[in-house]
Amino acid sequence: MAHERLPRANATMKNVINADTLVWREDIRRTAFEYAESGSFTDWQAIEVALLSLFPASRVGDILASPFCRLDLNRRCAKERVRNNFQK
């Protein structure tokens, strides 16, 4: 019995992100990094609380699901805390 080859899914169709999605992702990232660099937030979780007042929870969750994003936010928060303490 010969195996029929199934049509392959178009990989590019699975990875298409519409322009609206890119815009809101960038808005959330930009705001999160601005908050981190303000020196007013202790870590990514504090930033998450603030973001949830501006953006839908599912969208904020999509961005903060990345451990790299969370680490970057924590690093930026810590850097600003050190800088602010040094200036006092």
N, CA, C and O atoms as a Maestro MAE file, in Angstrom:
{
 s_m_m2io_version
 :::
 2.0.0
}

f_m_ct {
 s_m_title
 :::
 protein
 m_atom[352] {
  # First column is atom index #
  i_m_mmod_type
  r_m_x_coord
  r_m_y_coord
  r_m_z_coord
  i_m_residue_number
  s_m_chain_name
  s_m_pdb_residue_name
  s_m_pdb_atom_name
  i_m_atomic_number
  :::
  1 25 0.831 -1.168 0.000 1 A "MET " " N  " 7
  2 3 0.000 0.000 0.000 1 A "MET " " CA " 6
  3 2 0.881 1.239 0.000 1 A "MET " " C  " 6
  4 15 1.727 1.412 0.877 1 A "MET " " O  " 8
  5 25 0.685 2.059 -0.946 2 A "ALA " " N  " 7
  6 3 1.471 3.286 -1.075 2 A "ALA " " CA " 6
  7 2 0.917 4.359 -0.141 2 A "ALA " " C  " 6
  8 15 -0.295 4.519 0.002 2 A "ALA " " O  " 8
  9 25 1.824 5.076 0.479 3 A "HIS " " N  " 7
  10 3 1.406 6.161 1.365 3 A "HIS " " CA " 6
  11 2 1.187 7.415 0.538 3 A "HIS " " C  " 6
  12 15 2.033 7.817 -0.261 3 A "HIS " " O  " 8
  13 25 0.051 8.007 0.747 4 A "GLU " " N  " 7
  14 3 -0.198 9.268 0.070 4 A "GLU " " CA " 6
  15 2 0.463 10.377 0.859 4 A "GLU " " C  " 6
  16 15 0.423 10.407 2.089 4 A "GLU " " O  " 8
  17 25 1.053 11.259 0.140 5 A "ARG " " N  " 7
  18 3 1.700 12.387 0.801 5 A "ARG " " CA " 6
  19 2 0.655 13.470 1.052 5 A "ARG " " C  " 6
  20 15 -0.043 13.915 0.141 5 A "ARG " " O  " 8
  21 25 0.571 13.877 2.306 6 A "LEU " " N  " 7
  22 3 -0.370 14.927 2.656 6 A "LEU " " CA " 6
  23 2 0.206 16.283 2.266 6 A "LEU " " C  " 6
  24 15 1.419 16.487 2.320 6 A "LEU " " O  " 8
  25 25 -0.650 17.192 1.880 7 A "PRO " " N  " 7
  26 3 -0.140 18.528 1.545 7 A "PRO " " CA " 6
  27 2 0.466 19.176 2.792 7 A "PRO " " C  " 6
  28 15 -0.076 19.058 3.890 7 A "PRO " " O  " 8
  29 25 1.569 19.844 2.612 8 A "ARG " " N  " 7
  30 3 2.253 20.500 3.721 8 A "ARG " " CA " 6
  31 2 1.574 21.828 4.020 8 A "ARG " " C  " 6
  32 15 1.157 22.553 3.117 8 A "ARG " " O  " 8
  33 25 1.473 22.122 5.292 9 A "ALA " " N  " 7
  34 3 0.909 23.412 5.686 9 A "ALA " " CA " 6
  35 2 1.873 24.507 5.276 9 A "ALA " " C  " 6
  36 15 3.091 24.344 5.345 9 A "ALA " " O  " 8
  37 25 1.328 25.587 4.863 10 A "ASN " " N  " 7
  38 3 2.147 26.724 4.474 10 A "ASN " " CA " 6
  39 2 2.700 27.371 5.739 10 A "ASN " " C  " 6
  40 15 1.964 28.029 6.475 10 A "ASN " " O  " 8
  41 25 3.977 27.187 5.990 11 A "ALA " " N  " 7
  42 3 4.593 27.670 7.221 11 A "ALA " " CA " 6
  43 2 4.493 29.183 7.344 11 A "ALA " " C  " 6
  44 15 4.354 29.709 8.449 11 A "ALA " " O  " 8
  45 25 4.562 29.877 6.234 12 A "THR " " N  " 7
  46 3 4.496 31.336 6.323 12 A "THR " " CA " 6
  47 2 3.117 31.800 6.742 12 A "THR " " C  " 6
  48 15 3.004 32.859 7.359 12 A "THR " " O  " 8
  49 25 2.090 31.076 6.446 13 A "MET " " N  " 7
  50 3 0.744 31.472 6.844 13 A "MET " " CA " 6
  51 2 0.573 31.373 8.364 13 A "MET " " C  " 6
  52 15 -0.159 32.165 8.958 13 A "MET " " O  " 8
  53 25 1.236 30.416 8.984 14 A "LYS " " N  " 7
  54 3 1.131 30.248 10.433 14 A "LYS " " CA " 6
  55 2 1.813 31.385 11.178 14 A "LYS " " C  " 6
  56 15 1.414 31.738 12.288 14 A "LYS " " O  " 8
  57 25 2.832 31.951 10.571 15 A "ASN " " N  " 7
  58 3 3.639 32.952 11.252 15 A "ASN " " CA " 6
  59 2 3.284 34.383 10.882 15 A "ASN " " C  " 6
  60 15 4.010 35.310 11.242 15 A "ASN " " O  " 8
  61 25 2.201 34.575 10.183 16 A "VAL " " N  " 7
  62 3 1.806 35.921 9.794 16 A "VAL " " CA " 6
  63 2 1.207 36.637 10.997 16 A "VAL " " C  " 6
  64 15 0.295 36.134 11.653 16 A "VAL " " O  " 8
  65 25 1.736 37.805 11.265 17 A "ILE " " N  " 7
  66 3 1.210 38.638 12.339 17 A "ILE " " CA " 6
  67 2 0.693 39.908 11.687 17 A "ILE " " C  " 6
  68 15 1.409 40.566 10.932 17 A "ILE " " O  " 8
  69 25 -0.548 40.247 11.980 18 A "ASN " " N  " 7
  70 3 -1.102 41.430 11.330 18 A "ASN " " CA " 6
  71 2 -0.518 42.707 11.919 18 A "ASN " " C  " 6
  72 15 0.082 42.694 12.994 18 A "ASN " " O  " 8
  73 25 -0.700 43.793 11.209 19 A "ALA " " N  " 7
  74 3 -0.106 45.071 11.592 19 A "ALA " " CA " 6
  75 2 -0.625 45.554 12.945 19 A "ALA " " C  " 6
  76 15 0.130 46.126 13.730 19 A "ALA " " O  " 8
  77 25 -1.899 45.330 13.218 20 A "ASP " " N  " 7
  78 3 -2.460 45.756 14.502 20 A "ASP " " CA " 6
  79 2 -1.758 45.061 15.667 20 A "ASP " " C  " 6
  80 15 -1.461 45.685 16.686 20 A "ASP " " O  " 8
  81 25 -1.501 43.779 15.507 21 A "THR " " N  " 7
  82 3 -0.821 43.024 16.554 21 A "THR " " CA " 6
  83 2 0.572 43.577 16.799 21 A "THR " " C  " 6
  84 15 1.003 43.713 17.944 21 A "THR " " O  " 8
  85 25 1.269 43.892 15.724 22 A "LEU " " N  " 7
  86 3 2.614 44.463 15.870 22 A "LEU " " CA " 6
  87 2 2.566 45.807 16.577 22 A "LEU " " C  " 6
  88 15 3.438 46.114 17.390 22 A "LEU " " O  " 8
  89 25 1.562 46.603 16.276 23 A "VAL " " N  " 7
  90 3 1.448 47.928 16.889 23 A "VAL " " CA " 6
  91 2 1.208 47.811 18.387 23 A "VAL " " C  " 6
  92 15 1.896 48.459 19.176 23 A "VAL " " O  " 8
  93 25 0.237 46.990 18.788 24 A "TRP " " N  " 7
  94 3 -0.030 46.910 20.229 24 A "TRP " " CA " 6
  95 2 1.109 46.258 20.980 24 A "TRP " " C  " 6
  96 15 1.384 46.620 22.124 24 A "TRP " " O  " 8
  97 25 1.782 45.294 20.351 25 A "ARG " " N  " 7
  98 3 2.935 44.687 21.031 25 A "ARG " " CA " 6
  99 2 4.026 45.720 21.266 25 A "ARG " " C  " 6
  100 15 4.625 45.774 22.340 25 A "ARG " " O  " 8
  101 25 4.275 46.534 20.257 26 A "GLU " " N  " 7
  102 3 5.303 47.559 20.380 26 A "GLU " " CA " 6
  103 2 4.894 48.608 21.413 26 A "GLU " " C  " 6
  104 15 5.740 49.075 22.175 26 A "GLU " " O  " 8
  105 25 3.630 48.984 21.454 27 A "ASP " " N  " 7
  106 3 3.148 49.950 22.449 27 A "ASP " " CA " 6
  107 2 3.367 49.421 23.869 27 A "ASP " " C  " 6
  108 15 3.820 50.153 24.750 27 A "ASP " " O  " 8
  109 25 3.044 48.156 24.079 28 A "ILE " " N  " 7
  110 3 3.213 47.565 25.412 28 A "ILE " " CA " 6
  111 2 4.688 47.481 25.774 28 A "ILE " " C  " 6
  112 15 5.070 47.841 26.887 28 A "ILE " " O  " 8
  113 25 5.515 47.017 24.861 29 A "ARG " " N  " 7
  114 3 6.957 46.922 25.134 29 A "ARG " " CA " 6
  115 2 7.545 48.294 25.445 29 A "ARG " " C  " 6
  116 15 8.273 48.464 26.423 29 A "ARG " " O  " 8
  117 25 7.218 49.274 24.596 30 A "ARG " " N  " 7
  118 3 7.763 50.613 24.781 30 A "ARG " " CA " 6
  119 2 7.355 51.176 26.146 30 A "ARG " " C  " 6
  120 15 8.186 51.729 26.865 30 A "ARG " " O  " 8
  121 25 6.095 51.035 26.492 31 A "THR " " N  " 7
  122 3 5.614 51.524 27.785 31 A "THR " " CA " 6
  123 2 6.307 50.798 28.934 31 A "THR " " C  " 6
  124 15 6.712 51.427 29.912 31 A "THR " " O  " 8
  125 25 6.442 49.491 28.823 32 A "ALA " " N  " 7
  126 3 7.103 48.707 29.869 32 A "ALA " " CA " 6
  127 2 8.543 49.162 30.063 32 A "ALA " " C  " 6
  128 15 8.997 49.310 31.198 32 A "ALA " " O  " 8
  129 25 9.265 49.386 28.972 33 A "PHE " " N  " 7
  130 3 10.659 49.824 29.084 33 A "PHE " " CA " 6
  131 2 10.745 51.247 29.637 33 A "PHE " " C  " 6
  132 15 11.662 51.559 30.397 33 A "PHE " " O  " 8
  133 25 9.800 52.109 29.263 34 A "GLU " " N  " 7
  134 3 9.778 53.463 29.829 34 A "GLU " " CA " 6
  135 2 9.559 53.407 31.339 34 A "GLU " " C  " 6
  136 15 10.210 54.131 32.092 34 A "GLU " " O  " 8
  137 25 8.643 52.545 31.779 35 A "TYR " " N  " 7
  138 3 8.392 52.382 33.206 35 A "TYR " " CA " 6
  139 2 9.646 51.865 33.908 35 A "TYR " " C  " 6
  140 15 10.022 52.371 34.965 35 A "TYR " " O  " 8
  141 25 10.287 50.866 33.326 36 A "ALA " " N  " 7
  142 3 11.486 50.291 33.938 36 A "ALA " " CA " 6
  143 2 12.587 51.335 34.074 36 A "ALA " " C  " 6
  144 15 13.286 51.379 35.086 36 A "ALA " " O  " 8
  145 25 12.737 52.166 33.066 37 A "GLU " " N  " 7
  146 3 13.811 53.157 33.057 37 A "GLU " " CA " 6
  147 2 13.465 54.414 33.841 37 A "GLU " " C  " 6
  148 15 14.303 55.302 34.000 37 A "GLU " " O  " 8
  149 25 12.234 54.490 34.330 38 A "SER " " N  " 7
  150 3 11.832 55.660 35.124 38 A "SER " " CA " 6
  151 2 12.399 55.607 36.539 38 A "SER " " C  " 6
  152 15 12.524 56.636 37.202 38 A "SER " " O  " 8
  153 25 12.741 54.402 36.998 39 A "GLY " " N  " 7
  154 3 13.228 54.235 38.353 39 A "GLY " " CA " 6
  155 2 12.117 54.133 39.384 39 A "GLY " " C  " 6
  156 15 12.384 54.047 40.583 39 A "GLY " " O  " 8
  157 25 10.866 54.143 38.922 40 A "SER " " N  " 7
  158 3 9.718 54.113 39.832 40 A "SER " " CA " 6
  159 2 9.201 52.716 40.119 40 A "SER " " C  " 6
  160 15 8.311 52.543 40.951 40 A "SER " " O  " 8
  161 25 9.749 51.718 39.439 41 A "PHE " " N  " 7
  162 3 9.248 50.346 39.572 41 A "PHE " " CA " 6
  163 2 10.376 49.435 40.026 41 A "PHE " " C  " 6
  164 15 11.532 49.601 39.635 41 A "PHE " " O  " 8
  165 25 10.009 48.459 40.869 42 A "THR " " N  " 7
  166 3 11.024 47.569 41.429 42 A "THR " " CA " 6
  167 2 11.365 46.394 40.527 42 A "THR " " C  " 6
  168 15 12.505 45.929 40.515 42 A "THR " " O  " 8
  169 25 10.372 45.906 39.762 43 A "ASP " " N  " 7
  170 3 10.608 44.741 38.917 43 A "ASP " " CA " 6
  171 2 9.499 44.608 37.881 43 A "ASP " " C  " 6
  172 15 8.599 45.444 37.807 43 A "ASP " " O  " 8
  173 25 9.576 43.548 37.084 44 A "TRP " " N  " 7
  174 3 8.616 43.371 35.997 44 A "TRP " " CA " 6
  175 2 7.198 43.176 36.519 44 A "TRP " " C  " 6
  176 15 6.237 43.535 35.839 44 A "TRP " " O  " 8
  177 25 7.054 42.617 37.711 45 A "GLN " " N  " 7
  178 3 5.720 42.389 38.256 45 A "GLN " " CA " 6
  179 2 5.038 43.704 38.628 45 A "GLN " " C  " 6
  180 15 3.827 43.843 38.457 45 A "GLN " " O  " 8
  181 25 5.792 44.652 39.127 46 A "ALA " " N  " 7
  182 3 5.234 45.974 39.423 46 A "ALA " " CA " 6
  183 2 4.834 46.673 38.120 46 A "ALA " " C  " 6
  184 15 3.814 47.358 38.057 46 A "ALA " " O  " 8
  185 25 5.648 46.490 37.095 47 A "ILE " " N  " 7
  186 3 5.333 47.066 35.791 47 A "ILE " " CA " 6
  187 2 4.082 46.413 35.219 47 A "ILE " " C  " 6
  188 15 3.251 47.086 34.611 47 A "ILE " " O  " 8
  189 25 3.948 45.116 35.409 48 A "GLU " " N  " 7
  190 3 2.768 44.401 34.917 48 A "GLU " " CA " 6
  191 2 1.485 45.009 35.488 48 A "GLU " " C  " 6
  192 15 0.511 45.194 34.758 48 A "GLU " " O  " 8
  193 25 1.479 45.316 36.768 49 A "VAL " " N  " 7
  194 3 0.294 45.903 37.404 49 A "VAL " " CA " 6
  195 2 -0.074 47.216 36.717 49 A "VAL " " C  " 6
  196 15 -1.244 47.467 36.429 49 A "VAL " " O  " 8
  197 25 0.931 48.047 36.458 50 A "ALA " " N  " 7
  198 3 0.680 49.327 35.798 50 A "ALA " " CA " 6
  199 2 0.199 49.127 34.360 50 A "ALA " " C  " 6
  200 15 -0.705 49.826 33.901 50 A "ALA " " O  " 8
  201 25 0.802 48.176 33.655 51 A "LEU " " N  " 7
  202 3 0.399 47.919 32.261 51 A "LEU " " CA " 6
  203 2 -1.035 47.429 32.180 51 A "LEU " " C  " 6
  204 15 -1.750 47.749 31.230 51 A "LEU " " O  " 8
  205 25 -1.461 46.657 33.166 52 A "LEU " " N  " 7
  206 3 -2.821 46.116 33.155 52 A "LEU " " CA " 6
  207 2 -3.875 47.207 33.284 52 A "LEU " " C  " 6
  208 15 -5.039 46.985 32.951 52 A "LEU " " O  " 8
  209 25 -3.481 48.377 33.761 53 A "SER " " N  " 7
  210 3 -4.433 49.487 33.832 53 A "SER " " CA " 6
  211 2 -4.567 50.195 32.482 53 A "SER " " C  " 6
  212 15 -5.474 51.002 32.280 53 A "SER " " O  " 8
  213 25 -3.651 49.880 31.562 54 A "LEU " " N  " 7
  214 3 -3.660 50.537 30.253 54 A "LEU " " CA " 6
  215 2 -4.032 49.624 29.093 54 A "LEU " " C  " 6
  216 15 -4.614 50.069 28.104 54 A "LEU " " O  " 8
  217 25 -3.693 48.348 29.218 55 A "PHE " " N  " 7
  218 3 -3.840 47.405 28.113 55 A "PHE " " CA " 6
  219 2 -4.616 46.174 28.562 55 A "PHE " " C  " 6
  220 15 -4.660 45.871 29.755 55 A "PHE " " O  " 8
  221 25 -5.236 45.455 27.607 56 A "PRO " " N  " 7
  222 3 -5.932 44.201 27.965 56 A "PRO " " CA " 6
  223 2 -4.965 43.177 28.561 56 A "PRO " " C  " 6
  224 15 -3.820 43.054 28.124 56 A "PRO " " O  " 8
  225 25 -5.445 42.455 29.554 57 A "ALA " " N  " 7
  226 3 -4.610 41.483 30.268 57 A "ALA " " CA " 6
  227 2 -4.002 40.445 29.337 57 A "ALA " " C  " 6
  228 15 -2.840 40.072 29.498 57 A "ALA " " O  " 8
  229 25 -4.775 39.977 28.368 58 A "SER " " N  " 7
  230 3 -4.244 38.944 27.470 58 A "SER " " CA " 6
  231 2 -3.067 39.461 26.656 58 A "SER " " C  " 6
  232 15 -2.126 38.720 26.373 58 A "SER " " O  " 8
  233 25 -3.123 40.728 26.282 59 A "ARG " " N  " 7
  234 3 -2.023 41.295 25.487 59 A "ARG " " CA " 6
  235 2 -0.791 41.537 26.345 59 A "ARG " " C  " 6
  236 15 0.333 41.279 25.915 59 A "ARG " " O  " 8
  237 25 -1.004 42.030 27.548 60 A "VAL " " N  " 7
  238 3 0.127 42.215 28.469 60 A "VAL " " CA " 6
  239 2 0.750 40.855 28.765 60 A "VAL " " C  " 6
  240 15 1.973 40.717 28.790 60 A "VAL " " O  " 8
  241 25 -0.091 39.859 28.988 61 A "GLY " " N  " 7
  242 3 0.400 38.509 29.250 61 A "GLY " " CA " 6
  243 2 1.212 37.942 28.111 61 A "GLY " " C  " 6
  244 15 2.191 37.230 28.336 61 A "GLY " " O  " 8
  245 25 0.813 38.255 26.876 62 A "ASP " " N  " 7
  246 3 1.568 37.786 25.705 62 A "ASP " " CA " 6
  247 2 2.994 38.320 25.727 62 A "ASP " " C  " 6
  248 15 3.940 37.593 25.424 62 A "ASP " " O  " 8
  249 25 3.143 39.579 26.082 63 A "ILE " " N  " 7
  250 3 4.474 40.198 26.109 63 A "ILE " " CA " 6
  251 2 5.297 39.697 27.290 63 A "ILE " " C  " 6
  252 15 6.463 39.332 27.138 63 A "ILE " " O  " 8
  253 25 4.679 39.682 28.465 64 A "LEU " " N  " 7
  254 3 5.422 39.311 29.672 64 A "LEU " " CA " 6
  255 2 5.591 37.806 29.837 64 A "LEU " " C  " 6
  256 15 6.220 37.355 30.795 64 A "LEU " " O  " 8
  257 25 5.043 37.033 28.923 65 A "ALA " " N  " 7
  258 3 5.260 35.584 28.955 65 A "ALA " " CA " 6
  259 2 6.707 35.242 28.622 65 A "ALA " " C  " 6
  260 15 7.197 34.170 28.976 65 A "ALA " " O  " 8
  261 25 7.377 36.147 27.951 66 A "SER " " N  " 7
  262 3 8.768 35.916 27.566 66 A "SER " " CA " 6
  263 2 9.697 36.111 28.759 66 A "SER " " C  " 6
  264 15 9.744 37.196 29.340 66 A "SER " " O  " 8
  265 25 10.438 35.064 29.126 67 A "PRO " " N  " 7
  266 3 11.386 35.233 30.231 67 A "PRO " " CA " 6
  267 2 12.474 36.250 29.896 67 A "PRO " " C  " 6
  268 15 13.018 36.887 30.798 67 A "PRO " " O  " 8
  269 25 12.795 36.410 28.622 68 A "PHE " " N  " 7
  270 3 13.814 37.379 28.218 68 A "PHE " " CA " 6
  271 2 13.315 38.806 28.435 68 A "PHE " " C  " 6
  272 15 14.073 39.676 28.864 68 A "PHE " " O  " 8
  273 25 12.052 39.039 28.140 69 A "CYS " " N  " 7
  274 3 11.457 40.353 28.375 69 A "CYS " " CA " 6
  275 2 11.447 40.660 29.869 69 A "CYS " " C  " 6
  276 15 11.800 41.766 30.277 69 A "CYS " " O  " 8
  277 25 11.048 39.692 30.682 70 A "ARG " " N  " 7
  278 3 11.002 39.898 32.133 70 A "ARG " " CA " 6
  279 2 12.397 40.178 32.690 70 A "ARG " " C  " 6
  280 15 12.571 41.069 33.521 70 A "ARG " " O  " 8
  281 25 13.387 39.415 32.230 71 A "LEU " " N  " 7
  282 3 14.766 39.645 32.676 71 A "LEU " " CA " 6
  283 2 15.264 41.029 32.273 71 A "LEU " " C  " 6
  284 15 15.928 41.711 33.053 71 A "LEU " " O  " 8
  285 25 14.938 41.434 31.051 72 A "ASP " " N  " 7
  286 3 15.354 42.746 30.566 72 A "ASP " " CA " 6
  287 2 14.712 43.852 31.402 72 A "ASP " " C  " 6
  288 15 15.378 44.818 31.774 72 A "ASP " " O  " 8
  289 25 13.418 43.709 31.698 73 A "LEU " " N  " 7
  290 3 12.743 44.703 32.531 73 A "LEU " " CA " 6
  291 2 13.368 44.753 33.925 73 A "LEU " " C  " 6
  292 15 13.611 45.838 34.454 73 A "LEU " " O  " 8
  293 25 13.626 43.604 34.516 74 A "ASN " " N  " 7
  294 3 14.257 43.571 35.843 74 A "ASN " " CA " 6
  295 2 15.632 44.227 35.823 74 A "ASN " " C  " 6
  296 15 15.995 44.959 36.743 74 A "ASN " " O  " 8
  297 25 16.392 43.956 34.767 75 A "ARG " " N  " 7
  298 3 17.727 44.546 34.640 75 A "ARG " " CA " 6
  299 2 17.636 46.064 34.549 75 A "ARG " " C  " 6
  300 15 18.408 46.777 35.190 75 A "ARG " " O  " 8
  301 25 16.690 46.559 33.750 76 A "ARG " " N  " 7
  302 3 16.525 48.005 33.598 76 A "ARG " " CA " 6
  303 2 16.070 48.646 34.908 76 A "ARG " " C  " 6
  304 15 16.544 49.723 35.270 76 A "ARG " " O  " 8
  305 25 15.160 47.993 35.613 77 A "CYS " " N  " 7
  306 3 14.708 48.513 36.914 77 A "CYS " " CA " 6
  307 2 15.878 48.610 37.889 77 A "CYS " " C  " 6
  308 15 16.059 49.634 38.549 77 A "CYS " " O  " 8
  309 25 16.663 47.551 37.979 78 A "ALA " " N  " 7
  310 3 17.799 47.522 38.893 78 A "ALA " " CA " 6
  311 2 18.822 48.593 38.532 78 A "ALA " " C  " 6
  312 15 19.364 49.261 39.413 78 A "ALA " " O  " 8
  313 25 19.080 48.752 37.262 79 A "LYS " " N  " 7
  314 3 20.049 49.754 36.805 79 A "LYS " " CA " 6
  315 2 19.613 51.156 37.226 79 A "LYS " " C  " 6
  316 15 20.434 51.955 37.676 79 A "LYS " " O  " 8
  317 25 18.343 51.447 37.081 80 A "GLU " " N  " 7
  318 3 17.843 52.766 37.463 80 A "GLU " " CA " 6
  319 2 17.865 52.959 38.977 80 A "GLU " " C  " 6
  320 15 18.157 54.054 39.458 80 A "GLU " " O  " 8
  321 25 17.560 51.909 39.726 81 A "ARG " " N  " 7
  322 3 17.623 52.013 41.187 81 A "ARG " " CA " 6
  323 2 19.045 52.332 41.641 81 A "ARG " " C  " 6
  324 15 19.252 53.177 42.512 81 A "ARG " " O  " 8
  325 25 20.011 51.657 41.050 82 A "VAL " " N  " 7
  326 3 21.409 51.896 41.400 82 A "VAL " " CA " 6
  327 2 21.794 53.329 41.028 82 A "VAL " " C  " 6
  328 15 22.440 54.027 41.809 82 A "VAL " " O  " 8
  329 25 21.401 53.752 39.855 83 A "ARG " " N  " 7
  330 3 21.726 55.110 39.387 83 A "ARG " " CA " 6
  331 2 21.083 56.160 40.285 83 A "ARG " " C  " 6
  332 15 21.717 57.153 40.640 83 A "ARG " " O  " 8
  333 25 19.829 55.940 40.649 84 A "ASN " " N  " 7
  334 3 19.126 56.903 41.515 84 A "ASN " " CA " 6
  335 2 19.738 56.937 42.911 84 A "ASN " " C  " 6
  336 15 19.845 58.007 43.509 84 A "ASN " " O  " 8
  337 25 20.141 55.782 43.440 85 A "ASN " " N  " 7
  338 3 20.768 55.755 44.763 85 A "ASN " " CA " 6
  339 2 22.132 56.426 44.749 85 A "ASN " " C  " 6
  340 15 22.537 57.049 45.730 85 A "ASN " " O  " 8
  341 25 22.836 56.296 43.638 86 A "PHE " " N  " 7
  342 3 24.158 56.897 43.509 86 A "PHE " " CA " 6
  343 2 24.053 58.429 43.452 86 A "PHE " " C  " 6
  344 15 24.921 59.132 43.970 86 A "PHE " " O  " 8
  345 25 23.000 58.934 42.829 87 A "GLN " " N  " 7
  346 3 22.833 60.380 42.678 87 A "GLN " " CA " 6
  347 2 22.377 61.067 43.967 87 A "GLN " " C  " 6
  348 15 22.483 62.287 44.094 87 A "GLN " " O  " 8
  349 25 21.871 60.283 44.923 88 A "LYS " " N  " 7
  350 3 21.377 60.896 46.177 88 A "LYS " " CA " 6
  351 2 22.487 61.302 47.081 88 A "LYS " " C  " 6
  352 15 22.239 61.828 48.166 88 A "LYS " " O  " 8
  :::
 }
 m_bond[351] {
  # First column is bond index #
  i_m_from
  i_m_to
  i_m_order
  :::
  1 1 2 1
  2 2 3 1
  3 3 4 2
  4 3 5 1
  5 5 6 1
  6 6 7 1
  7 7 8 2
  8 7 9 1
  9 9 10 1
  10 10 11 1
  11 11 12 2
  12 11 13 1
  13 13 14 1
  14 14 15 1
  15 15 16 2
  16 15 17 1
  17 17 18 1
  18 18 19 1
  19 19 20 2
  20 19 21 1
  21 21 22 1
  22 22 23 1
  23 23 24 2
  24 23 25 1
  25 25 26 1
  26 26 27 1
  27 27 28 2
  28 27 29 1
  29 29 30 1
  30 30 31 1
  31 31 32 2
  32 31 33 1
  33 33 34 1
  34 34 35 1
  35 35 36 2
  36 35 37 1
  37 37 38 1
  38 38 39 1
  39 39 40 2
  40 39 41 1
  41 41 42 1
  42 42 43 1
  43 43 44 2
  44 43 45 1
  45 45 46 1
  46 46 47 1
  47 47 48 2
  48 47 49 1
  49 49 50 1
  50 50 51 1
  51 51 52 2
  52 51 53 1
  53 53 54 1
  54 54 55 1
  55 55 56 2
  56 55 57 1
  57 57 58 1
  58 58 59 1
  59 59 60 2
  60 59 61 1
  61 61 62 1
  62 62 63 1
  63 63 64 2
  64 63 65 1
  65 65 66 1
  66 66 67 1
  67 67 68 2
  68 67 69 1
  69 69 70 1
  70 70 71 1
  71 71 72 2
  72 71 73 1
  73 73 74 1
  74 74 75 1
  75 75 76 2
  76 75 77 1
  77 77 78 1
  78 78 79 1
  79 79 80 2
  80 79 81 1
  81 81 82 1
  82 82 83 1
  83 83 84 2
  84 83 85 1
  85 85 86 1
  86 86 87 1
  87 87 88 2
  88 87 89 1
  89 89 90 1
  90 90 91 1
  91 91 92 2
  92 91 93 1
  93 93 94 1
  94 94 95 1
  95 95 96 2
  96 95 97 1
  97 97 98 1
  98 98 99 1
  99 99 100 2
  100 99 101 1
  101 101 102 1
  102 102 103 1
  103 103 104 2
  104 103 105 1
  105 105 106 1
  106 106 107 1
  107 107 108 2
  108 107 109 1
  109 109 110 1
  110 110 111 1
  111 111 112 2
  112 111 113 1
  113 113 114 1
  114 114 115 1
  115 115 116 2
  116 115 117 1
  117 117 118 1
  118 118 119 1
  119 119 120 2
  120 119 121 1
  121 121 122 1
  122 122 123 1
  123 123 124 2
  124 123 125 1
  125 125 126 1
  126 126 127 1
  127 127 128 2
  128 127 129 1
  129 129 130 1
  130 130 131 1
  131 131 132 2
  132 131 133 1
  133 133 134 1
  134 134 135 1
  135 135 136 2
  136 135 137 1
  137 137 138 1
  138 138 139 1
  139 139 140 2
  140 139 141 1
  141 141 142 1
  142 142 143 1
  143 143 144 2
  144 143 145 1
  145 145 146 1
  146 146 147 1
  147 147 148 2
  148 147 149 1
  149 149 150 1
  150 150 151 1
  151 151 152 2
  152 151 153 1
  153 153 154 1
  154 154 155 1
  155 155 156 2
  156 155 157 1
  157 157 158 1
  158 158 159 1
  159 159 160 2
  160 159 161 1
  161 161 162 1
  162 162 163 1
  163 163 164 2
  164 163 165 1
  165 165 166 1
  166 166 167 1
  167 167 168 2
  168 167 169 1
  169 169 170 1
  170 170 171 1
  171 171 172 2
  172 171 173 1
  173 173 174 1
  174 174 175 1
  175 175 176 2
  176 175 177 1
  177 177 178 1
  178 178 179 1
  179 179 180 2
  180 179 181 1
  181 181 182 1
  182 182 183 1
  183 183 184 2
  184 183 185 1
  185 185 186 1
  186 186 187 1
  187 187 188 2
  188 187 189 1
  189 189 190 1
  190 190 191 1
  191 191 192 2
  192 191 193 1
  193 193 194 1
  194 194 195 1
  195 195 196 2
  196 195 197 1
  197 197 198 1
  198 198 199 1
  199 199 200 2
  200 199 201 1
  201 201 202 1
  202 202 203 1
  203 203 204 2
  204 203 205 1
  205 205 206 1
  206 206 207 1
  207 207 208 2
  208 207 209 1
  209 209 210 1
  210 210 211 1
  211 211 212 2
  212 211 213 1
  213 213 214 1
  214 214 215 1
  215 215 216 2
  216 215 217 1
  217 217 218 1
  218 218 219 1
  219 219 220 2
  220 219 221 1
  221 221 222 1
  222 222 223 1
  223 223 224 2
  224 223 225 1
  225 225 226 1
  226 226 227 1
  227 227 228 2
  228 227 229 1
  229 229 230 1
  230 230 231 1
  231 231 232 2
  232 231 233 1
  233 233 234 1
  234 234 235 1
  235 235 236 2
  236 235 237 1
  237 237 238 1
  238 238 239 1
  239 239 240 2
  240 239 241 1
  241 241 242 1
  242 242 243 1
  243 243 244 2
  244 243 245 1
  245 245 246 1
  246 246 247 1
  247 247 248 2
  248 247 249 1
  249 249 250 1
  250 250 251 1
  251 251 252 2
  252 251 253 1
  253 253 254 1
  254 254 255 1
  255 255 256 2
  256 255 257 1
  257 257 258 1
  258 258 259 1
  259 259 260 2
  260 259 261 1
  261 261 262 1
  262 262 263 1
  263 263 264 2
  264 263 265 1
  265 265 266 1
  266 266 267 1
  267 267 268 2
  268 267 269 1
  269 269 270 1
  270 270 271 1
  271 271 272 2
  272 271 273 1
  273 273 274 1
  274 274 275 1
  275 275 276 2
  276 275 277 1
  277 277 278 1
  278 278 279 1
  279 279 280 2
  280 279 281 1
  281 281 282 1
  282 282 283 1
  283 283 284 2
  284 283 285 1
  285 285 286 1
  286 286 287 1
  287 287 288 2
  288 287 289 1
  289 289 290 1
  290 290 291 1
  291 291 292 2
  292 291 293 1
  293 293 294 1
  294 294 295 1
  295 295 296 2
  296 295 297 1
  297 297 298 1
  298 298 299 1
  299 299 300 2
  300 299 301 1
  301 301 302 1
  302 302 303 1
  303 303 304 2
  304 303 305 1
  305 305 306 1
  306 306 307 1
  307 307 308 2
  308 307 309 1
  309 309 310 1
  310 310 311 1
  311 311 312 2
  312 311 313 1
  313 313 314 1
  314 314 315 1
  315 315 316 2
  316 315 317 1
  317 317 318 1
  318 318 319 1
  319 319 320 2
  320 319 321 1
  321 321 322 1
  322 322 323 1
  323 323 324 2
  324 323 325 1
  325 325 326 1
  326 326 327 1
  327 327 328 2
  328 327 329 1
  329 329 330 1
  330 330 331 1
  331 331 332 2
  332 331 333 1
  333 333 334 1
  334 334 335 1
  335 335 336 2
  336 335 337 1
  337 337 338 1
  338 338 339 1
  339 339 340 2
  340 339 341 1
  341 341 342 1
  342 342 343 1
  343 343 344 2
  344 343 345 1
  345 345 346 1
  346 346 347 1
  347 347 348 2
  348 347 349 1
  349 349 350 1
  350 350 351 1
  351 351 352 2
  :::
 }
}
